[in-house]
Amino acid sequence: MAASSKQVEQLTPFGHALAGALGGVFANAAVYPLDTIKTQIQADASHTHDAKLTHKGARLDQKSIIALLFSILREEGISGFYKGFGASMIKYAYFFFYTFVRNSYSKRLSRSVKAGAKVPAISTAMELILGAVAAALAQLFTIPVSVIATRQQVSRSKKRTATYPPQPYPQAVQSAEDEDSDSFMAVGRRIVREDGVGGLWLGIKPGLVLTVNPAITYGVFERVKGIVLSGSAKTKLPPWYSFAMGAFSKTLATVVTYPYIMAKVRVQASVKEDDGLDNAEKGQDHVVHRKRKYSGALDVLKKVWLADGFFGWYQGMNAQILKAVLTQALLFMSKDQFEHYALIILTLWKRALQA
């Protein structure tokens, strides 16, 4: 145990970020099938003409998470659970953005202190601000990959017989191949073809708003921790207390922000649809007018409210919370191990540079 503590203490801030990223990738891989399910539920009405129809015609309002897992397994096999998995890994770049932001602030703080004086600890409020800034930076740089991953997760693998607008050979052949493919590059090209480069940043506004989610999680955790430890000589919580409180704070943050989480997914998953105009009457043969179903997150919330009421805003929340709690548990149980792995990786890298 002492050796483990010594190893953890040797980690640099970058090392802790690497450990966090490694742990996040491991936890994400373990719960990714559940992530695919919750994304399909959240994006339900955004990619089908019938708001109640999703995977292979199954009604999500009548199927449990387990039933949907078996449905995907039966129709698409194990690979159906991991659509967009590779692309989703980019979200763990947050740990490195946070390390950069926190180190920059720490250096600025140390320069403001007189020589020989002790550098004050970063306050809880400032930790929340730094976390929000890091999350916003991560959103700006990683959301194109997030949009592609979301489209991959909700894709139906249906063979399309036409492209919009019709294109001459050989471009039409390449476009048809893209339409049939769920690969990262094919989905990316499809988005750019439909919406331009700006389409890769769909959902950036709700994404920036949702940077408050970790701030709420951390703030609630620290508040509850203070209440539990008040009147006690202890300064640290028992391990399973920390897990239970972490799960509670994450659940509360999810409940508060979930409507916007759902809206972001629907904006990112939405594709342009035929606007229903009669082209023949306008003398425009072979021209298909298409428009996006949602103009933004607020438009999603408005339409869902009108269609399904208040509870429509929380469609799929049980899967979101289950995924969050399981991820929290896996990160908690593997924290020390991944800090050990990070130390080994950094040590080997240092030796390689010195060789």
C-alpha positions in Angstrom: 0.0 0.0 0.0 2.9 2.3 0.9 4.5 1.6 -2.4 1.3 2.4 -4.2 1.0 5.7 -2.5 4.6 6.5 -3.4 3.9 5.8 -7.0 0.9 8.0 -7.1 2.8 10.8 -5.5 5.4 10.6 -8.3 2.8 11.3 -11.0 2.9 14.7 -12.6 -0.4 16.5 -13.4 -0.1 15.2 -16.9 0.3 11.7 -15.4 -2.9 12.1 -13.5 -4.6 13.3 -16.7 -3.3 10.2 -18.5 -4.5 7.9 -15.7 -7.9 9.6 -15.9 -8.1 9.1 -19.7 -7.0 5.4 -19.4 -9.6 4.8 -16.7 -12.2 6.6 -18.8 -11.5 4.5 -21.9 -11.7 1.3 -19.9 -15.0 2.3 -18.2 -16.4 3.5 -21.5 -15.6 0.2 -23.3 -17.3 -1.8 -20.5 -20.5 0.2 -20.6 -20.6 1.3 -24.3 -23.4 -1.1 -25.3 -25.6 0.8 -22.7 -24.3 4.1 -24.2 -25.5 3.0 -27.6 -28.9 2.1 -26.2 -29.4 5.4 -24.4 -28.3 7.4 -27.4 -30.8 5.5 -29.6 -33.6 6.2 -27.1 -32.6 9.9 -26.8 -32.4 10.3 -30.5 -35.6 8.4 -31.1 -37.8 11.0 -32.8 -34.9 12.6 -34.6 -34.1 10.0 -37.2 -37.4 8.2 -37.8 -40.7 9.4 -39.3 -42.6 7.8 -36.4 -41.4 9.1 -33.1 -42.2 5.8 -31.5 -40.3 3.6 -33.9 -36.6 2.9 -33.6 -34.4 -0.1 -33.8 -35.8 -2.4 -36.6 -39.3 -1.1 -35.9 -39.2 -1.8 -32.1 -41.3 0.5 -30.0 -38.9 2.1 -27.4 -41.8 3.1 -25.2 -42.7 -0.6 -24.9 -39.3 -2.2 -24.6 -36.9 -2.4 -21.7 -33.2 -1.7 -21.9 -32.5 -5.4 -21.7 -34.9 -6.1 -24.6 -33.3 -3.5 -26.8 -29.8 -5.0 -26.0 -31.0 -8.4 -27.2 -32.7 -6.8 -30.2 -29.5 -5.2 -31.4 -27.5 -8.4 -30.6 -29.9 -10.4 -32.7 -30.1 -8.0 -35.7 -26.5 -6.7 -35.8 -24.4 -8.8 -33.5 -21.8 -7.6 -31.1 -20.5 -5.0 -33.5 -23.9 -3.3 -33.3 -23.2 -2.3 -29.7 -19.9 -0.6 -30.6 -20.8 1.7 -33.5 -18.9 4.9 -33.0 -16.8 3.5 -30.2 -13.5 4.6 -31.6 -14.7 8.1 -32.3 -16.2 8.4 -28.8 -12.7 8.0 -27.2 -11.9 11.6 -28.2 -14.1 12.9 -25.4 -11.4 11.8 -22.9 -9.2 14.6 -24.3 -11.0 16.6 -21.5 -8.5 15.4 -19.0 -5.6 16.9 -21.0 -7.5 20.2 -21.5 -8.1 20.3 -17.8 -4.5 19.7 -17.0 -3.5 22.5 -19.4 -6.0 25.0 -17.9 -5.2 24.1 -14.3 -1.4 24.2 -14.8 -1.7 27.6 -16.5 -3.7 28.9 -13.6 -1.4 27.4 -11.0 1.7 29.1 -12.7 -0.1 32.4 -12.8 -1.1 32.0 -9.1 2.5 31.1 -8.1 3.9 34.2 -9.9 1.5 36.5 -7.9 3.0 35.2 -4.6 6.1 36.7 -3.1 9.3 34.7 -3.2 9.4 32.1 -0.4 5.7 32.5 0.4 3.4 29.4 0.3 1.3 29.2 -2.8 -2.4 29.1 -1.7 -4.5 26.1 -2.6 -7.0 26.5 -5.5 -10.4 27.1 -4.0 -13.5 24.9 -4.7 -15.1 27.7 -6.7 -12.1 28.2 -8.9 -11.8 24.4 -9.4 -15.4 24.5 -10.8 -14.6 27.5 -13.1 -11.4 25.8 -14.4 -13.3 22.6 -15.0 -16.0 24.5 -16.9 -13.4 26.3 -19.0 -11.6 23.0 -19.8 -14.9 21.4 -20.7 -15.8 24.3 -23.1 -12.4 24.1 -24.8 -12.8 20.3 -25.2 -16.2 20.8 -26.7 -15.0 23.2 -29.3 -12.2 20.8 -30.5 -13.9 17.4 -30.1 -17.6 18.0 -31.0 -17.1 17.1 -34.7 -16.0 13.6 -33.6 -18.9 13.5 -31.2 -21.4 14.3 -34.0 -20.0 11.6 -36.1 -20.1 9.1 -33.2 -23.7 9.9 -32.5 -24.7 9.4 -36.1 -22.9 6.1 -36.1 -24.7 5.0 -33.0 -28.2 5.8 -34.3 -27.6 4.6 -37.9 -29.9 1.8 -39.1 -27.6 0.2 -41.7 -30.3 0.5 -44.3 -29.4 0.4 -47.9 -30.5 3.6 -49.6 -31.3 3.6 -53.3 -31.0 7.4 -54.1 -28.7 10.3 -53.2 -29.7 13.9 -52.8 -29.1 15.7 -55.0 -28.6 13.3 -57.9 -24.9 13.3 -59.0 -23.2 12.2 -62.2 -21.0 9.1 -62.3 -18.5 8.5 -60.6 -19.4 10.9 -57.8 -22.8 9.2 -57.5 -21.2 5.8 -57.0 -19.0 7.2 -54.2 -22.0 8.9 -52.6 -24.0 5.7 -52.7 -21.2 3.9 -51.1 -21.0 6.5 -48.3 -24.8 6.2 -47.8 -24.4 2.5 -47.2 -21.5 2.8 -44.9 -21.3 3.5 -41.2 -17.6 4.1 -41.2 -16.2 7.2 -39.5 -15.0 8.8 -42.8 -18.2 7.9 -44.7 -20.5 9.4 -42.0 -18.2 12.5 -41.9 -18.5 13.0 -45.6 -22.3 12.5 -45.5 -22.6 15.2 -42.9 -20.4 17.7 -44.8 -22.3 16.9 -48.0 -25.7 17.7 -46.4 -24.8 20.6 -44.1 -21.4 21.8 -45.0 -18.4 21.9 -42.6 -20.6 23.7 -40.1 -22.6 20.5 -39.7 -19.8 18.9 -37.8 -20.4 21.4 -35.0 -24.1 20.6 -34.6 -25.1 20.8 -30.9 -22.2 23.1 -29.9 -24.5 25.5 -28.1 -26.2 22.8 -25.8 -22.8 21.2 -25.5 -21.4 24.4 -24.0 -24.4 24.7 -21.7 -23.8 21.2 -20.5 -20.4 22.1 -19.2 -22.3 22.9 -16.0 -22.9 19.2 -15.5 -19.5 18.3 -13.9 -19.7 21.5 -11.9 -23.0 20.5 -10.4 -21.6 17.0 -9.7 -18.5 18.3 -8.0 -20.4 21.0 -6.1 -23.0 18.6 -4.7 -20.3 16.0 -3.8 -18.3 18.5 -1.8 -21.5 19.8 -0.1 -22.7 16.4 0.9 -19.1 15.4 2.0 -19.0 18.5 4.2 -22.3 17.5 5.9 -21.2 13.9 6.4 -17.8 14.8 7.9 -19.2 17.7 10.0 -18.5 17.0 13.7 -16.1 14.2 12.8 -12.3 14.2 13.2 -12.0 12.4 9.9 -10.9 14.3 6.8 -11.5 11.6 4.3 -14.6 9.5 3.5 -14.6 5.7 3.6 -14.2 4.3 0.0 -17.8 3.1 -0.5 -19.1 6.4 1.0 -17.2 8.2 -1.7 -18.7 6.0 -4.4 -22.3 6.3 -3.1 -22.0 10.1 -2.8 -20.4 10.3 -6.3 -23.2 8.3 -7.8 -25.8 10.5 -6.0 -24.2 13.7 -7.1 -23.9 12.5 -10.7 -27.5 11.4 -10.7 -28.7 14.7 -9.4 -26.6 16.6 -12.1 -28.1 14.3 -14.8 -31.7 14.9 -13.7 -31.1 18.7 -13.7 -29.4 18.8 -17.1 -31.1 15.8 -18.9 -33.5 17.7 -21.1 -30.5 19.5 -22.7 -28.6 16.2 -22.9 -31.5 14.7 -24.9 -31.8 17.9 -27.0 -28.1 17.8 -27.9 -28.3 14.2 -29.0 -31.4 14.9 -31.2 -29.8 17.9 -32.8 -26.6 15.9 -33.6 -28.5 12.8 -34.8 -31.0 14.7 -37.0 -30.7 14.5 -40.7 -32.3 16.7 -43.3 -35.7 15.5 -44.5 -37.9 16.2 -47.6 -39.9 19.4 -46.9 -42.9 17.9 -48.8 -42.9 20.6 -51.5 -44.3 19.6 -54.9 -41.3 20.1 -57.2 -43.3 19.3 -60.3 -45.6 22.3 -59.7 -42.5 24.5 -59.4 -41.0 23.1 -62.6 -38.0 21.7 -60.8 -37.6 18.1 -61.9 -35.2 15.9 -59.9 -34.7 18.5 -57.2 -35.4 17.5 -53.6 -35.9 20.2 -51.1 -34.6 19.2 -47.8 -34.6 20.9 -44.4 -33.5 20.0 -40.9 -36.1 18.7 -38.5 -34.8 20.8 -35.6 -33.4 24.3 -35.7 -31.7 24.0 -32.3 -31.9 22.6 -28.8 -34.8 24.9 -27.8 -36.7 23.8 -30.9 -36.2 20.2 -29.8 -37.5 20.9 -26.3 -40.5 22.8 -27.7 -41.5 20.0 -30.1 -40.9 17.2 -27.6 -43.1 19.2 -25.0 -45.9 19.5 -27.6 -45.7 15.9 -28.6 -45.0 14.1 -25.3 -45.3 16.6 -22.5 -42.9 17.1 -19.6 -41.9 13.4 -19.4 -40.9 13.4 -23.0 -37.9 15.5 -21.9 -36.7 12.6 -19.8 -37.0 9.8 -22.4 -34.0 7.5 -21.9 -32.9 9.0 -18.6 -32.9 5.7 -16.8 -30.3 4.4 -19.3 -28.3 7.6 -18.9 -28.2 7.3 -15.1 -27.4 3.6 -15.1 -24.5 4.2 -17.5 -23.2 7.1 -15.3 -23.4 5.1 -12.1 -21.7 2.0 -13.6 -19.0 4.2 -15.1 -18.5 5.9 -11.7 -18.1 2.5 -10.1 -15.6 1.2 -12.6 -13.5 4.4 -12.4 -13.6 4.3 -8.6 -12.5 0.6 -8.4 -9.8 1.0 -11.1 -8.4 4.4 -10.1 -5.2 3.2 -8.3 -4.5 0.6 -11.0 -4.6 3.1 -13.8 -2.5 5.5 -11.9 0.0 2.7 -11.7 -0.2 2.0 -15.5 0.2 5.7 -16.2 3.3 5.8 -14.1 4.7 2.8 -16.0 3.9 4.5 -19.4 5.5 7.8 -18.5 8.6 6.0 -17.1 9.1 4.0 -20.3 8.5 7.1 -22.4 11.1 9.0 -20.4 13.6 6.2 -20.8 12.9 6.0 -24.5 13.7 9.8 -24.9 16.9 9.4 -22.9 18.1 6.4 -25.0 
